[in-house]
Structures are given as C-alpha cells and as structure tokens.
Amino acid sequence: MTPSELKYKLEETGKHPYFFSRDNMKYFGDTMKNYGCRKTTINGVEAWELWRKRPVKRGLKNSAYFNAKTFERIFNHD
C-alpha cells in the first residue's frame, strides 16, 4: 500500500477525514512525498504504519498507525 492509497481508503471509509487535509498538512509543513507506508503489528493488531521520511515543523516525526482491516487509528503507547 502506498501513502496515497491509504489516504484514499481513509477518505472512503470516512474515518479521520482531517488527517490528510490540506490545512492540517500545511500547518505541520508536510507533503505526501514525505510519507512512507508499511505493514506492521502494533498492540497485537495488524496495521499500516504511516511514517515520515524526514521530520517536519515543530520536530514532528512520529508514525501514525491504522488498523489494516477497519482503518481505525491505533495509538501506540510505548
């Protein structure tokens, strides 16, 4: 899955509609080119990890996790 495919799936399901919004990404200085996507397991659930290739404004570099089946956001509490 590519970051663009994940964006499409999230918009299609209506879950987290603001995650990829233009205003939200502009606020953090982010672009779609800066994202990578890979499959992983988080908290025992198969998930897609959306990771940043480079840190953005305000030092943000954390990954976001989404359930591979339902596309619900999963929060990693390491």
Secondary structure, DSSP 4 states (H G I P E B T S, - for coil): --HHHHHHHHHHHTSSTTTT-HHHHHHHT--GGGEEEEEEEETTEEEEEEEESS--GGG----EEEETTT--EE----
